[in-house]
Amino acid sequence: MRKKRRAGLSVDIGVCIGALFDAAELAGGCEQLAKQLRVPALLLSGWMEGLEVPPQVVYQRAVDLLRQAAPAGNTAAS
């Protein structure tokens, strides 16, 4: 799997992309997710295409959205 390094951490870009796509579906689309994550939609689409790894704070916000939507006891989004 392709990994990129940011701030000394190895991040699986596939995990990041998957979380962003799942969060976009949950939010009602990329534009809506970009608003929720407080990032430009163009930048979000670049991350979703795998051009760059999103900042940790953006990835964490996406994961938080998924966790909030998950039924109690389901930790699949972690």
C-alpha positions as CSV (number, residue, x, y, z in Angstrom):
1,M,0.0,0.0,0.0
2,R,1.2,3.5,-0.8
3,K,2.1,5.5,2.3
4,K,3.2,9.1,2.7
5,R,5.0,10.7,5.5
6,R,3.8,13.8,7.3
7,A,5.3,15.2,10.5
8,G,7.2,11.9,11.2
9,L,4.1,9.7,10.9
10,S,3.5,7.1,8.3
11,V,-0.1,7.4,6.9
12,D,-1.8,4.9,4.7
13,I,-3.3,7.1,2.0
14,G,-5.9,4.5,1.2
15,V,-7.3,4.8,4.7
16,C,-7.4,8.6,4.5
17,I,-9.1,8.5,1.1
18,G,-11.6,5.9,2.3
19,A,-12.5,7.9,5.3
20,L,-13.0,11.1,3.2
21,F,-15.2,9.3,0.7
22,D,-17.3,7.7,3.5
23,A,-17.6,11.1,5.2
24,A,-18.6,12.8,1.9
25,E,-21.4,10.2,1.4
26,L,-22.6,10.8,4.9
27,A,-22.4,14.6,4.6
28,G,-24.4,14.6,1.3
29,G,-21.5,15.2,-1.1
30,C,-18.0,16.7,-1.3
31,E,-19.2,20.4,-1.2
32,Q,-21.1,19.7,2.1
33,L,-18.2,17.8,3.5
34,A,-15.8,20.6,2.6
35,K,-18.0,23.0,4.5
36,Q,-18.2,20.7,7.6
37,L,-14.4,20.2,7.5
38,R,-13.8,24.0,6.9
39,V,-11.6,23.4,3.9
40,P,-11.9,24.5,0.2
41,A,-13.7,22.0,-1.9
42,L,-10.9,21.9,-4.5
43,L,-8.4,21.0,-1.8
44,L,-10.7,18.3,-0.5
45,S,-11.1,16.8,-3.9
46,G,-7.3,16.7,-4.3
47,W,-7.0,14.7,-1.1
48,M,-9.8,12.4,-2.2
49,E,-7.9,11.8,-5.5
50,G,-4.8,10.8,-3.5
51,L,-2.7,13.7,-4.7
52,E,-1.7,14.5,-1.1
53,V,-2.4,13.2,2.4
54,P,-4.8,15.6,4.2
55,P,-3.6,17.3,7.3
56,Q,-4.1,15.1,10.4
57,V,-6.7,17.6,11.8
58,V,-8.8,17.2,8.6
59,Y,-8.6,13.4,8.7
60,Q,-9.5,13.4,12.3
61,R,-12.6,15.6,11.7
62,A,-13.7,13.2,9.0
63,V,-13.3,10.2,11.3
64,D,-15.1,12.1,14.0
65,L,-18.1,12.6,11.6
66,L,-18.1,8.9,10.8
67,R,-18.0,8.0,14.5
68,Q,-20.9,10.3,15.4
69,A,-23.0,8.7,12.7
70,A,-22.1,5.1,13.6
71,P,-24.6,3.2,15.7
72,A,-23.6,2.7,19.4
73,G,-21.0,0.0,19.7
74,N,-19.9,0.1,16.1
75,T,-16.2,1.1,15.9
76,A,-15.7,0.3,12.2
77,A,-14.9,3.9,11.4
78,S,-11.9,4.0,13.8
